[in-house]
């Protein structure tokens, strides 16, 4: 879309390094970023394969190699991208958590729990902040059932308003989109000690 942007995909398995295509070059590499200092790194469905105690080191490896002001987007999604969650990090650590889903694929917001990033997926239990956020989203969704005839996007818009009225600090949605989105500051969902 922007020919001045250089996109490089890194792969740790030499057999899966592809020839260039669609404006993307592929190279052998991993969290060390092959010496690059990018503005943005996106890694989806990567850390799910690691032990949770390996996540902080992976985060530090990537964020310490970012260009000044750069970001790391680490998350997971289903095979078709209908259910997606990600953490936005910078050189100082996690900033936000975003949950995004196709409104016609998900019956309740908590169904995204199976796609939470590695650092949160096992924390979705009573008493943990991520559990409480998903519970609040489900309750708001249930409470706005009267909006269902207007479609799931309108219903989610009303559920978001309800959550905000209850004091849950959701980030505003910057533009009209077709999916349902929920973004909170990291401190809202950071794992309990």
C-alpha atoms as an extended CHARMM CRD file, in Angstrom:
* protein
*
       193  EXT
         1         1  UNK       CA              0.0000000000        0.0000000000        0.0000000000  PROA      1               0.0000000000
         2         2  UNK       CA              2.9060000000        2.3270000000        0.6980000000  PROA      2               0.0000000000
         3         3  UNK       CA              5.8750000000        1.5960000000       -1.5640000000  PROA      3               0.0000000000
         4         4  UNK       CA              8.2350000000        3.5900000000        0.6720000000  PROA      4               0.0000000000
         5         5  UNK       CA              7.7010000000        1.1730000000        3.5780000000  PROA      5               0.0000000000
         6         6  UNK       CA             10.0770000000       -1.7680000000        3.7170000000  PROA      6               0.0000000000
         7         7  UNK       CA              8.5580000000       -4.9730000000        5.1210000000  PROA      7               0.0000000000
         8         8  UNK       CA             10.6860000000       -7.9540000000        6.1440000000  PROA      8               0.0000000000
         9         9  UNK       CA              9.3460000000      -11.2250000000        7.4890000000  PROA      9               0.0000000000
        10        10  UNK       CA             11.6530000000      -13.2140000000        9.7520000000  PROA      10              0.0000000000
        11        11  UNK       CA             11.4420000000      -16.9780000000       10.1550000000  PROA      11              0.0000000000
        12        12  UNK       CA             13.5510000000      -19.1610000000       12.4780000000  PROA      12              0.0000000000
        13        13  UNK       CA             13.1390000000      -22.3000000000       10.3490000000  PROA      13              0.0000000000
        14        14  UNK       CA             15.3270000000      -22.0760000000        7.2050000000  PROA      14              0.0000000000
        15        15  UNK       CA             12.9420000000      -24.3740000000        5.3200000000  PROA      15              0.0000000000
        16        16  UNK       CA             10.0910000000      -21.8940000000        5.7560000000  PROA      16              0.0000000000
        17        17  UNK       CA             11.9140000000      -18.7900000000        4.5020000000  PROA      17              0.0000000000
        18        18  UNK       CA             10.0170000000      -17.8060000000        1.3700000000  PROA      18              0.0000000000
        19        19  UNK       CA             11.1490000000      -15.9000000000       -1.7080000000  PROA      19              0.0000000000
        20        20  UNK       CA             10.0230000000      -12.2460000000       -1.8140000000  PROA      20              0.0000000000
        21        21  UNK       CA              6.3550000000      -11.7070000000       -2.6570000000  PROA      21              0.0000000000
        22        22  UNK       CA              3.7140000000       -8.9980000000       -2.4540000000  PROA      22              0.0000000000
        23        23  UNK       CA              6.2760000000       -6.4090000000       -1.3590000000  PROA      23              0.0000000000
        24        24  UNK       CA              7.5950000000       -8.5030000000        1.5420000000  PROA      24              0.0000000000
        25        25  UNK       CA             11.1470000000       -9.8590000000        1.7800000000  PROA      25              0.0000000000
        26        26  UNK       CA             11.6930000000      -12.9330000000        3.9280000000  PROA      26              0.0000000000
        27        27  UNK       CA             14.8670000000      -13.7350000000        5.8580000000  PROA      27              0.0000000000
        28        28  UNK       CA             16.1710000000      -16.1350000000        8.4770000000  PROA      28              0.0000000000
        29        29  UNK       CA             15.8710000000      -14.6340000000       11.9550000000  PROA      29              0.0000000000
        30        30  UNK       CA             13.9370000000      -14.3960000000       15.1970000000  PROA      30              0.0000000000
        31        31  UNK       CA             13.5790000000      -12.1820000000       18.2710000000  PROA      31              0.0000000000
        32        32  UNK       CA             17.0710000000      -10.7520000000       17.7010000000  PROA      32              0.0000000000
        33        33  UNK       CA             15.5220000000       -9.1180000000       14.5950000000  PROA      33              0.0000000000
        34        34  UNK       CA             18.5580000000       -9.9890000000       12.4950000000  PROA      34              0.0000000000
        35        35  UNK       CA             20.1960000000       -6.7090000000       13.4570000000  PROA      35              0.0000000000
        36        36  UNK       CA             17.3250000000       -4.5540000000       12.1730000000  PROA      36              0.0000000000
        37        37  UNK       CA             16.0220000000       -1.6250000000       14.2400000000  PROA      37              0.0000000000
        38        38  UNK       CA             12.4280000000       -1.4350000000       12.9650000000  PROA      38              0.0000000000
        39        39  UNK       CA              9.6840000000        1.0340000000       13.7930000000  PROA      39              0.0000000000
        40        40  UNK       CA              7.1720000000       -1.8020000000       14.1110000000  PROA      40              0.0000000000
        41        41  UNK       CA              7.4070000000       -5.5230000000       14.8070000000  PROA      41              0.0000000000
        42        42  UNK       CA              4.3450000000       -7.7470000000       14.5830000000  PROA      42              0.0000000000
        43        43  UNK       CA              4.4770000000      -11.2890000000       15.9440000000  PROA      43              0.0000000000
        44        44  UNK       CA              1.2320000000      -13.2600000000       15.9830000000  PROA      44              0.0000000000
        45        45  UNK       CA              0.8390000000      -16.8610000000       17.1260000000  PROA      45              0.0000000000
        46        46  UNK       CA              4.5530000000      -17.0520000000       17.9280000000  PROA      46              0.0000000000
        47        47  UNK       CA              4.8250000000      -16.8270000000       21.7200000000  PROA      47              0.0000000000
        48        48  UNK       CA              1.8810000000      -19.2090000000       22.1520000000  PROA      48              0.0000000000
        49        49  UNK       CA              4.4220000000      -21.9380000000       21.3780000000  PROA      49              0.0000000000
        50        50  UNK       CA              6.6900000000      -20.8720000000       24.2570000000  PROA      50              0.0000000000
        51        51  UNK       CA              6.4480000000      -21.3440000000       28.0150000000  PROA      51              0.0000000000
        52        52  UNK       CA              4.9230000000      -18.3530000000       29.7740000000  PROA      52              0.0000000000
        53        53  UNK       CA              8.1470000000      -17.7660000000       31.7270000000  PROA      53              0.0000000000
        54        54  UNK       CA              9.9420000000      -17.1810000000       28.3850000000  PROA      54              0.0000000000
        55        55  UNK       CA              7.6530000000      -14.3070000000       27.3810000000  PROA      55              0.0000000000
        56        56  UNK       CA              9.3960000000      -11.4670000000       29.2850000000  PROA      56              0.0000000000
        57        57  UNK       CA             12.7670000000      -12.3320000000       27.7380000000  PROA      57              0.0000000000
        58        58  UNK       CA             11.2450000000      -12.4450000000       24.2490000000  PROA      58              0.0000000000
        59        59  UNK       CA              9.5340000000       -9.0980000000       24.8250000000  PROA      59              0.0000000000
        60        60  UNK       CA             12.8000000000       -7.5500000000       26.0470000000  PROA      60              0.0000000000
        61        61  UNK       CA             14.7530000000       -9.0010000000       23.1380000000  PROA      61              0.0000000000
        62        62  UNK       CA             12.4090000000       -7.3850000000       20.6200000000  PROA      62              0.0000000000
        63        63  UNK       CA             11.7010000000       -4.0720000000       22.3830000000  PROA      63              0.0000000000
        64        64  UNK       CA             15.3980000000       -3.4370000000       23.0710000000  PROA      64              0.0000000000
        65        65  UNK       CA             16.0490000000       -3.5880000000       19.3210000000  PROA      65              0.0000000000
        66        66  UNK       CA             13.2790000000       -1.2460000000       18.1820000000  PROA      66              0.0000000000
        67        67  UNK       CA             14.0320000000        2.1010000000       16.5830000000  PROA      67              0.0000000000
        68        68  UNK       CA             13.4160000000        5.0430000000       18.9370000000  PROA      68              0.0000000000
        69        69  UNK       CA              9.6620000000        5.3870000000       19.3690000000  PROA      69              0.0000000000
        70        70  UNK       CA              9.0680000000        1.9450000000       17.8490000000  PROA      70              0.0000000000
        71        71  UNK       CA              6.3880000000       -0.5480000000       18.8180000000  PROA      71              0.0000000000
        72        72  UNK       CA              6.0150000000       -4.3040000000       19.1670000000  PROA      72              0.0000000000
        73        73  UNK       CA              2.5840000000       -5.8600000000       18.5610000000  PROA      73              0.0000000000
        74        74  UNK       CA              2.4940000000       -9.3410000000       20.0820000000  PROA      74              0.0000000000
        75        75  UNK       CA             -0.6580000000      -11.3870000000       19.9340000000  PROA      75              0.0000000000
        76        76  UNK       CA             -2.6870000000      -14.2680000000       18.6470000000  PROA      76              0.0000000000
        77        77  UNK       CA             -5.5230000000      -14.8230000000       16.2250000000  PROA      77              0.0000000000
        78        78  UNK       CA             -7.5070000000      -17.6530000000       14.7570000000  PROA      78              0.0000000000
        79        79  UNK       CA             -6.6500000000      -18.9900000000       11.3210000000  PROA      79              0.0000000000
        80        80  UNK       CA             -8.9440000000      -16.5650000000        9.4840000000  PROA      80              0.0000000000
        81        81  UNK       CA             -8.3720000000      -13.5270000000       11.6960000000  PROA      81              0.0000000000
        82        82  UNK       CA            -11.9300000000      -13.4940000000       13.0330000000  PROA      82              0.0000000000
        83        83  UNK       CA            -10.7570000000      -13.5320000000       16.6580000000  PROA      83              0.0000000000
        84        84  UNK       CA             -7.6570000000      -11.5980000000       17.5410000000  PROA      84              0.0000000000
        85        85  UNK       CA             -5.9690000000      -10.2420000000       20.6560000000  PROA      85              0.0000000000
        86        86  UNK       CA             -2.7240000000       -8.3380000000       20.9860000000  PROA      86              0.0000000000
        87        87  UNK       CA             -0.5120000000       -6.4500000000       23.3800000000  PROA      87              0.0000000000
        88        88  UNK       CA              1.1310000000       -3.2200000000       22.2390000000  PROA      88              0.0000000000
        89        89  UNK       CA              4.6030000000       -2.7790000000       23.7330000000  PROA      89              0.0000000000
        90        90  UNK       CA              7.3080000000       -0.1540000000       23.4600000000  PROA      90              0.0000000000
        91        91  UNK       CA             10.8140000000        0.0550000000       24.9250000000  PROA      91              0.0000000000
        92        92  UNK       CA              9.2890000000        0.4870000000       28.4010000000  PROA      92              0.0000000000
        93        93  UNK       CA              7.0570000000       -2.5870000000       28.2380000000  PROA      93              0.0000000000
        94        94  UNK       CA              3.3590000000       -3.3470000000       27.6540000000  PROA      94              0.0000000000
        95        95  UNK       CA              1.0870000000       -0.3710000000       26.9270000000  PROA      95              0.0000000000
        96        96  UNK       CA             -2.3150000000       -1.7920000000       25.9610000000  PROA      96              0.0000000000
        97        97  UNK       CA             -4.3280000000       -4.9380000000       25.3300000000  PROA      97              0.0000000000
        98        98  UNK       CA             -6.7250000000       -5.0630000000       22.3910000000  PROA      98              0.0000000000
        99        99  UNK       CA             -9.4340000000       -7.6290000000       21.6930000000  PROA      99              0.0000000000
       100       100  UNK       CA            -10.9680000000       -7.5610000000       18.2080000000  PROA      100             0.0000000000
       101       101  UNK       CA            -13.4830000000       -9.8980000000       16.6700000000  PROA      101             0.0000000000
       102       102  UNK       CA            -15.8270000000      -10.4380000000       13.7770000000  PROA      102             0.0000000000
       103       103  UNK       CA            -19.2490000000       -9.6180000000       15.2450000000  PROA      103             0.0000000000
       104       104  UNK       CA            -20.8570000000      -12.4550000000       13.3030000000  PROA      104             0.0000000000
       105       105  UNK       CA            -18.4020000000      -15.0750000000       14.5680000000  PROA      105             0.0000000000
       106       106  UNK       CA            -18.5290000000      -14.5200000000       18.3220000000  PROA      106             0.0000000000
       107       107  UNK       CA            -21.5300000000      -14.9950000000       20.6060000000  PROA      107             0.0000000000
       108       108  UNK       CA            -19.9690000000      -13.3800000000       23.6950000000  PROA      108             0.0000000000
       109       109  UNK       CA            -16.7820000000      -11.3250000000       24.1640000000  PROA      109             0.0000000000
       110       110  UNK       CA            -15.3440000000      -13.9260000000       26.5510000000  PROA      110             0.0000000000
       111       111  UNK       CA            -15.0450000000      -16.3650000000       23.6290000000  PROA      111             0.0000000000
       112       112  UNK       CA            -11.8320000000      -14.4910000000       22.8200000000  PROA      112             0.0000000000
       113       113  UNK       CA            -10.2670000000      -16.0240000000       25.9440000000  PROA      113             0.0000000000
       114       114  UNK       CA             -8.9460000000      -18.9220000000       23.8620000000  PROA      114             0.0000000000
       115       115  UNK       CA             -6.9870000000      -16.3990000000       21.7800000000  PROA      115             0.0000000000
       116       116  UNK       CA             -5.4560000000      -14.3690000000       24.5940000000  PROA      116             0.0000000000
       117       117  UNK       CA             -1.6970000000      -13.7490000000       24.3720000000  PROA      117             0.0000000000
       118       118  UNK       CA              0.4430000000      -16.2960000000       26.2030000000  PROA      118             0.0000000000
       119       119  UNK       CA              1.0660000000      -14.0120000000       29.1770000000  PROA      119             0.0000000000
       120       120  UNK       CA             -2.7120000000      -13.8010000000       29.8490000000  PROA      120             0.0000000000
       121       121  UNK       CA             -4.2750000000      -17.0240000000       28.5830000000  PROA      121             0.0000000000
       122       122  UNK       CA             -3.7080000000      -18.9910000000       31.7970000000  PROA      122             0.0000000000
       123       123  UNK       CA             -4.7200000000      -15.9890000000       33.9160000000  PROA      123             0.0000000000
       124       124  UNK       CA             -8.3420000000      -16.0800000000       32.7900000000  PROA      124             0.0000000000
       125       125  UNK       CA             -9.5310000000      -17.3110000000       36.1910000000  PROA      125             0.0000000000
       126       126  UNK       CA            -11.5870000000      -15.6340000000       38.9270000000  PROA      126             0.0000000000
       127       127  UNK       CA             -9.6270000000      -12.9670000000       40.7560000000  PROA      127             0.0000000000
       128       128  UNK       CA             -7.4220000000      -12.0850000000       37.7860000000  PROA      128             0.0000000000
       129       129  UNK       CA             -7.9420000000       -8.7460000000       36.0130000000  PROA      129             0.0000000000
       130       130  UNK       CA             -8.3310000000      -10.2780000000       32.5410000000  PROA      130             0.0000000000
       131       131  UNK       CA            -11.1040000000      -12.5380000000       33.8480000000  PROA      131             0.0000000000
       132       132  UNK       CA            -12.8740000000       -9.5360000000       35.3850000000  PROA      132             0.0000000000
       133       133  UNK       CA            -12.6340000000       -7.5700000000       32.1250000000  PROA      133             0.0000000000
       134       134  UNK       CA            -14.0670000000      -10.4230000000       30.0520000000  PROA      134             0.0000000000
       135       135  UNK       CA            -16.8090000000      -10.9530000000       32.6300000000  PROA      135             0.0000000000
       136       136  UNK       CA            -17.7130000000       -7.2460000000       32.4990000000  PROA      136             0.0000000000
       137       137  UNK       CA            -17.7890000000       -7.3560000000       28.6910000000  PROA      137             0.0000000000
       138       138  UNK       CA            -20.0900000000      -10.3970000000       28.7400000000  PROA      138             0.0000000000
       139       139  UNK       CA            -22.3830000000       -8.7490000000       31.2860000000  PROA      139             0.0000000000
       140       140  UNK       CA            -22.5890000000       -5.5540000000       29.2120000000  PROA      140             0.0000000000
       141       141  UNK       CA            -23.2490000000       -7.6520000000       26.1120000000  PROA      141             0.0000000000
       142       142  UNK       CA            -26.0630000000       -9.5090000000       27.8740000000  PROA      142             0.0000000000
       143       143  UNK       CA            -27.5110000000       -6.2760000000       29.2570000000  PROA      143             0.0000000000
       144       144  UNK       CA            -27.6940000000       -4.7680000000       25.7570000000  PROA      144             0.0000000000
       145       145  UNK       CA            -29.5970000000       -7.7000000000       24.2460000000  PROA      145             0.0000000000
       146       146  UNK       CA            -32.4100000000       -5.3140000000       23.3380000000  PROA      146             0.0000000000
       147       147  UNK       CA            -30.1060000000       -3.8380000000       20.6950000000  PROA      147             0.0000000000
       148       148  UNK       CA            -29.6350000000       -7.2380000000       18.9850000000  PROA      148             0.0000000000
       149       149  UNK       CA            -32.2170000000       -6.5610000000       16.2420000000  PROA      149             0.0000000000
       150       150  UNK       CA            -29.9920000000       -3.6850000000       15.0860000000  PROA      150             0.0000000000
       151       151  UNK       CA            -27.0640000000       -6.0660000000       14.5720000000  PROA      151             0.0000000000
       152       152  UNK       CA            -24.0270000000       -7.0520000000       16.6360000000  PROA      152             0.0000000000
       153       153  UNK       CA            -22.0090000000       -3.9290000000       15.7830000000  PROA      153             0.0000000000
       154       154  UNK       CA            -24.6830000000       -1.5880000000       17.1520000000  PROA      154             0.0000000000
       155       155  UNK       CA            -25.1750000000       -3.8740000000       20.1480000000  PROA      155             0.0000000000
       156       156  UNK       CA            -21.4220000000       -3.8210000000       20.8690000000  PROA      156             0.0000000000
       157       157  UNK       CA            -21.3770000000       -0.0240000000       20.5740000000  PROA      157             0.0000000000
       158       158  UNK       CA            -24.0410000000        0.0950000000       23.2890000000  PROA      158             0.0000000000
       159       159  UNK       CA            -22.2230000000       -2.5170000000       25.4020000000  PROA      159             0.0000000000
       160       160  UNK       CA            -19.0490000000       -0.3800000000       25.2100000000  PROA      160             0.0000000000
       161       161  UNK       CA            -21.0120000000        2.6580000000       26.3990000000  PROA      161             0.0000000000
       162       162  UNK       CA            -22.3390000000        0.6290000000       29.3210000000  PROA      162             0.0000000000
       163       163  UNK       CA            -18.8660000000       -0.5710000000       30.2950000000  PROA      163             0.0000000000
       164       164  UNK       CA            -17.5630000000        2.9970000000       30.1870000000  PROA      164             0.0000000000
       165       165  UNK       CA            -20.4930000000        4.1930000000       32.3130000000  PROA      165             0.0000000000
       166       166  UNK       CA            -19.4960000000        1.5280000000       34.8500000000  PROA      166             0.0000000000
       167       167  UNK       CA            -16.0280000000        3.0740000000       35.0590000000  PROA      167             0.0000000000
       168       168  UNK       CA            -14.0960000000        0.7010000000       32.8000000000  PROA      168             0.0000000000
       169       169  UNK       CA            -11.5220000000        2.8290000000       30.9980000000  PROA      169             0.0000000000
       170       170  UNK       CA            -11.8330000000        1.6970000000       27.3790000000  PROA      170             0.0000000000
       171       171  UNK       CA             -9.7920000000        3.4400000000       24.7240000000  PROA      171             0.0000000000
       172       172  UNK       CA            -11.9310000000        5.2730000000       22.1860000000  PROA      172             0.0000000000
       173       173  UNK       CA            -12.3470000000        3.7290000000       18.7540000000  PROA      173             0.0000000000
       174       174  UNK       CA            -10.5750000000        6.0450000000       16.3290000000  PROA      174             0.0000000000
       175       175  UNK       CA            -12.6500000000        5.2550000000       13.2490000000  PROA      175             0.0000000000
       176       176  UNK       CA            -15.6870000000        3.3010000000       12.1640000000  PROA      176             0.0000000000
       177       177  UNK       CA            -14.7680000000       -0.3040000000       11.5970000000  PROA      177             0.0000000000
       178       178  UNK       CA            -16.6440000000       -3.4520000000       10.8180000000  PROA      178             0.0000000000
       179       179  UNK       CA            -15.3920000000       -5.5520000000       13.7480000000  PROA      179             0.0000000000
       180       180  UNK       CA            -15.9260000000       -5.2770000000       17.4770000000  PROA      180             0.0000000000
       181       181  UNK       CA            -12.9300000000       -3.8310000000       19.3300000000  PROA      181             0.0000000000
       182       182  UNK       CA            -12.0310000000       -3.3590000000       22.9920000000  PROA      182             0.0000000000
       183       183  UNK       CA             -8.7230000000       -1.7320000000       24.0350000000  PROA      183             0.0000000000
       184       184  UNK       CA             -7.5920000000       -1.0770000000       27.6090000000  PROA      184             0.0000000000
       185       185  UNK       CA             -4.3910000000        0.1180000000       29.2150000000  PROA      185             0.0000000000
       186       186  UNK       CA             -2.1160000000       -2.7260000000       30.2680000000  PROA      186             0.0000000000
       187       187  UNK       CA             -2.5020000000       -1.8920000000       33.9650000000  PROA      187             0.0000000000
       188       188  UNK       CA             -6.2090000000       -2.8060000000       33.6680000000  PROA      188             0.0000000000
       189       189  UNK       CA             -5.3720000000       -6.4260000000       32.7910000000  PROA      189             0.0000000000
       190       190  UNK       CA             -1.7940000000       -6.9560000000       34.0300000000  PROA      190             0.0000000000
       191       191  UNK       CA             -1.5980000000      -10.3090000000       35.8180000000  PROA      191             0.0000000000
       192       192  UNK       CA             -2.1270000000      -10.2010000000       39.5690000000  PROA      192             0.0000000000
       193       193  UNK       CA              1.0090000000      -10.9620000000       41.5600000000  PROA      193             0.0000000000
